[in-house]
Every structure is written in structure tokens, then in C-alpha cells.
């Protein structure tokens, strides 16, 4: 049985950062276990996609060229602009001279042709088409340079402190020099944002796709698609300097993992090493469900001149842990015993914090299921909303 503790007015450090510090030794042992015989890459990372909890890391903070994985941020920004209503997937995009003459992997766009925005996004993601990536950037940002600024701004907002984009497609300015830089940690961050905030996996999870109403077929550059159970994304990258790279994700049951491989020596080995890492993760770890969205918590908050409130969980809380540790997970509650009103429905009253081996790993907000206005203002109104508003950041934005 899972144990539960109550902690009043505690304030643990950032869960992800704390987890990384505490489990560096564990990650080194995990790296050896997952890569017996020596790693065939320069850097690697395995994370729980929901919480960002690091399950294995090897040179994961090493700066490295993302190559075509730079397109992940290009497409994240584009999809977020669509989600915000500023663009539509059906918007026409006229192919510029710059896009038409972009080298490397291409889908064969010609200057003056017009395509729906979504078709170009599909080509950039699935086939890693550089001409399509430039066309998407010009449509969303107005120019490649403006889109690069938007990509770097979004990276900053996501806390990707070791990432800097100079391109929208990952192409090097010359064969031996890449302009973009990132880390395995940061690539997992943008991967989690794509999973959380977009529906791009519906494209990246397909082995083959039609382009331009069947005029061409897009063959997925991620060879794990259709060959590794549960794999549905995300993006490959290769240049001479970067070597063979992949950021990939797979879901089995309630657990989704993200794996990053940097600097593999061959196309086959980047996929073999990513598959080996994810297989190890699914074999060694399990997702423990702790709280459901809207579930009442075993704590109470007294509102001054008002009711005694029992907070509820704002979202689901689950924790990915080694299978041997599953029975030792704790939930602690950082909730003040008393507060002043007024209170709105869904207002945060504290946190429910999942702990593994005594260390904070992930958390959800403890929120009020009711609204209350003090008697001396508007008559002491109390409204039972039954559950917090549907504001679950873990859900994909469809």
C-alpha cells in the first residue's frame, strides 16, 4: 500500500532539478546497465515524458548540434501559433525562392507553388524536408530570421538554457560546421512540450504518409516507427559534425518515455541504441498512479469567517519509479491550515508532492472545489463547483 504523509507549509526545491542532483549516481549505474559493452553514442538521455523525471543520463548536459532536430522547435512554435488562432492548417503558403533552393533533405518544392500549411509541416516532420521547414518558418514568422528569434524565445520560456538556434532546419552553414547547439536534456524538454501541447504525434507516428493529395509519399526518417512497440515520434537529425541523432518517444500502458541519442556512429545504431534504452526503461520502471484529477485530498483548509475546505487534486498525479520501489512512494501535502477569503473555484491552496526515497519528484496543485465570498462583502456566498476547472496542462491540446 502506498504511504501518505502530511507536511504543512513545506517548500521543496524544484522537483526536476532536485531529482537530477540526487540521482546522478543512479544515472551512471543505469547508463552502464543500459549500455553494457560501452555506449555507441556521445550522449544519451531517458526520461518519463509526463514529469520529465530522468531515468538515465549520459553526457546529457553536453552541448551538441541538433541537426534536423532543430525542426522540432520550428514545428512546436508553428503548431502553438495555430493553437492560438493566429494561423490555420489550411492557410495557403506560397513557396519562396529561398525555400525552393534550400538544400539537403527535400520534398521538391518549387518557387511559386502553393501548399496548405499543414502539408508543409507534415513534410518537415516526417521526411525532415528542409525546403518545407523554411516555407513553414517564412509563413509563421514572416521570415527565417524572425522565426529563429521566435524559436529562441520559446526555448528560453521552456528553460532550455543550453540551446541556441541559428537555423530553422538544422542545416550547417558548411559541411564541417553546425550553427545550432543544444543538449540531450533540452531536446527532451522540447519533445515533452510537443507531446503536451500539440497533436504532432499523429504525423510523426506514421511510417508512411501522403503528401499533396498523393502526389508523393513521405517515408518517415524515424525507423523505429512501426518496428518498436508503442513508438510514435519524434525526430531524427544528421550532419557530418553531429553524427546520427534521434529524439524518440514510446508509450506502453500508462507510461510514456522519451529517449535522446546524440552522436551515434551510424543510422542503424541511433535506432538500435534508442530502442535498447527504451526497452530497458520499460523493463525496469513502472508508472504508479497516486491521485486522480478532482480527487479530494486528506487535508483541510479553514477559511477565515468561512467554511472548512477540503482541497482536490487539480490534475492526475503519477510517478515513474523503479519497479522495486513502487511500494515506497509517498505523497506529502504542502497546504496551509488556514487562509483569508475570498476563494474562487479552482484557486490553488497548496501542493500534493510525490516523493520517492524521500526526495520530491513531481507535484500537482491542491485547489479549492468551491468559491466563497466573505459575509461582509457579498453575503457569504458559497458555491460548490464539485471539481476544479478543466485546466490540465498534461492533456494534449487538440
N, C-alpha and C positions, 0 to 999 in steps of 0.2 A: 504494500500500500504506500502511496506517496505521502510523505510527511509534509505538514503545513505549519508555518510559524508566522507570528505577527510581529512586525517591527514598527514602532511608532517614531515618526519624524526622522527616519534614516535618510541618508542621501548618498548612495553608492556612486562610484565613478562611472563614466560612460561604459556601458556593458561590453561593446565590441572591443574597445581599446583595452579594457581590463582583461578580457578573455585572451587577447593576443599576448599580453605581457605574461600572464600566469601560465599559459600553455605553450610557450616557446619550446621548452624541453620536450613536452609531449609531441609537438610537431616534428622535432628532429627524429624522435623514435619512430613516429608514424611514417616519415619520409623513408627511413631505412626499411620499414616493414612493407611499404607500398612499392618500393623500387629496389627489391633485392637484386644484387648484381651490379648496382650502380645506376644512377639516373641517366637516361638518354635525352637530356634536355638541360638548358641553362637555368631555368626557373619553373616552378610549378606551385599550384595552389588548389586546394579543395575546400569548398565552403558549403554550409547549409544556405540555400538560396533564400529562405524566409527571413532568417535572423542575421545572416552574414557571419555566423559563427564559423571560425576557422577550424577545420578538421585536420588539415595537413598543409604545411608551408615549406617550400624550399627556394631560397633566394627570392621570396615573394615581394620584397621591397627593392629589388634590383631594378634600376631604370633600364628600359629595353624598348626598341622600336615596335609599335603595334602593327606596322604594315597595314594590310587591309582591314584589320580590326578597328582602325580609326573610323571606318564606316558605321560602326555600332553607335557612336555618339552622333554622327551625322543623321542617322535614321531615328535615333531617340528624339533628338531635337525636332525633326520633321514631324514625327508622329504626335509629339506633345503640342506642336502648333496646330495640327489637325484637331486634336482633342479639345483645344481651347477655342475652336471655331474660326480661327483665322484663315484656314485653308480647308479644302475638301479633297478627298482622294480622287474625285472625278475631275478636279481642276486641270485644264489643258496646260501642258508645258511645251513651249517651242524650243527645240534643240539649238543651242548656240554654236558658233564656230569653235569656241573653247571646249565645249563638251564633246563635240563631234570629233575633235582631234586629240582627245585625251588617250594616252597610250596604255599599255598593259592589258589586263583582262578587260574585254569589251563585249557589248551586246550588238555592236554595229550601228549605232545611231548616226544619222546624217543631219547636217545643218539644215534647218528649216522644217524638219519633220515635227509633228505634234503628237504627244502621247499623254494619257492620263497620268497624273502624279503617282498614283498607286502602282502603275505598271513599272515605272522607273524605280520606285522604292523596292519592289519585288526583285528586279534585276540586280540592284546594288546589293541586296541582302543575300539572295540565293546563289547567284552566279558570281557575285563580287565584281560586278561590272563598273569599271572606273568612269566610263562615259556617262552612265546612268547616275552615279553618285554626284558627279559635277552638275548634271542637269537638276537633280533634286536640290542641291545646295543653292544654285542660282535662283530657283523658284522660291525657296523658303527664305533665304537670306537676302536676296536681291543681287548678290554677287558671291563668289567663292570666299573672298576676303571677309565679307560680313558674316558669312556662315561660320567661318573659322572662329571669329570673335564670339558668336553665339555658342559654339561648341565649348570653347574655353570657359565661358561664363557658367555654362551648365556644369562643367566639370568642377569648377570652384564651388558651386552650390551643393554638389554632391560630396564634397570633401575629398576630391581626388587631387591631393596636394602634390603629387609627383607626376602629374600628367600635363603635357603641353602639346596642343595640336598646331601644326603649321599647314596641314592639308585637310581636305575633306574625304580623301580616298586612300591615304596611306602611301601613295607613290613617292619614292625618293627623288630628290632633285637630280641625282645622278646615281648610277648603279651601286656605288660603294658608300653612299652617304644618305641615311634616312633623316628626315627633318623632325618627325614626331617622336615623342617619348612618353612612356607610361610605365606601370608596374603590374605585376600579376594581381596585387591587391586592388588596384584601381580598375583593372579590366573586370574584375568580379563585381565591383561597385556598379559600373555602367550596365553590366549584364543583369544584375538584380533590378535595376531601375527599368530596364526593358521588360523584364518579366512582370514586374509590379504594375507598371503604368501604361503598357501598350498591349496590343494583340499581335505583335510581330511574330510570335512563335507559330502562328497559323501558317506563315510562309516558310520560316526557317525550319519547320518540322517536316517539310515535304521533300522527298528525294528528287522529284521532277515537277516542274510547273510550266504551264503555257505562258507565253509572252505575246502580247499584241494579238490577242484572239487566235492563237495557234500558229502565228507566222513563224515562231521559233519556240524551242523547248529550253527551259532553264534547268541545267543539271546542277544540283547542289554541290558546292565545293566541300561541304562537311560530310565526309564519307561514313560517319557514324550514324547518320540518318538512315533509318530502315535496316540497320545492322546491329545496333546496340539497343537493348530493351529500354524503352522509356525516353530515348533521346529525341529532342525536338528543337534543338538550336545549338549554337547561336551563330558563330562567325569564325572563318579562317583568316590567316594572314601569312604572306611570304614575301620577303625580299632577300637579296643576297646577304645583306648585313644582319637582318633579323633571324634568318633561318625559317624553319617551319613552325607556325604557331597556331593555336586554336583556343577559343573560349567556347566551351560547350556546356550543355545542361541536360539533365535527365530527371524524370520523376518516376518513382515507383511507390505505390501506395500513398502514404501521407508525407513522404519525404522527397524533396527536390534538391539536387546537388548541382553546384557549378564547379567545373574544373577548368583550369587555365594551364596550358603548356606553352612555354617560351623556348625558342631556340632548339627545337628537335632537329636531328641531322637529316631527316627525310620526310617526305609526305606521309608515308605509311607509318613512321614511328610517332608522329604527332598524334595520330588517331589511336595507335596501339597504346601509347602511354596514357592518354586521356581515359581510354576505356579501362585500363588497368587500375588507374587511380579511382575512378568512379565505382568499379566493381568492388574494390577494397572498401570504399566508403559505405556502400550499401550492405556489405557483409559485416562490417564492424559496428555500425551505428544504427540507431533507431530513433524515430520521432515519438516523443512522449507528449500526449495531449494533456494539458493541465487545466485550462479554463476555456469555456465557450463564450462567444460574444453574447453579452446580455446576462451572463450568469451572476447571481447575487454572490457577493464576497463575504467571508466570515468576519467582517469588521463593521463598525457603526460610527457615524459622524453626527454629533449633536449640533444643530443649527441654533444660534442664539435667538431666543424668542420664537423658535420654530420646531419642526419635527426632528425626530431621530431618523437619519437616513442610512439605509444600507446600500452602499455603492455596488455597482455592477461592472463587469469587465467590458471595456469599450470594444475589444476585438478578441479573437481567439488567441490563446497563449499556448504555444507548444515549444518543446526544446529537443534538439537533436543531441543525443549523448551516446557514449559507448554502450553497447547492449548490456554489458556487465554492471553499468552504473544506473540503469533505468530506475531501480527501486530507491535510489538515494537522492532523487531530485527534490528540492524544497521550493515552496512558494512563500515569499515573505511580502508583507504589505506595508508600504510607506504611506500611511494615511493619518492625517491629523485627527485627534479625537473630537475637536470642536472647531467651528468656523462661524463667521458672521454671514448673514444673508445680504442681499437676496441670492437665490440659487437658480440657475437655468438648467433645463433638461440637457443632459449630456455634458455638463460642466465638470472638468477634471477635479477630483477630490484627493488624488494621490496616485500611487502606482502599485501594481502587482508585479513582483520581480521573481523570475525563475532563477534558481541557483543550483549549480552543480558543484559538488565538493566545496561548498561554502562560498563560491565565487559567483557574482552576478553574471548572467549570460545573456538574458533578454528580458523584456518587460512589456506590459501593456498598461494603459491608463485605467484607473479606477474612477468611474464617472457617476454622476447623480442620475437616477432614473426618474426624478421628479423635478418640478420647478416650485420655488417658494418665494413669496414676497412678504417682507416683514409687515406686521399689523399696522404700524404707524405710517406706512407708505400707501399701499393699495389694498388694505383689508386682510392681509394674511392669506393670500390665495395660495393654495397648494394644488398642483396638477400632477397626477400620476401618468407619466408617459409610458410606463411599462418597460421601456428599453431605450438605450441611447440611440441617437440618430444614426442612420446608415452612413457611417463615415469610417470605413475600414480601409486603411492605406495598403493592407496586404492584398486586397482584391485587385484584379486587373481592370484597368479602365477600358471597357469595350467601346 
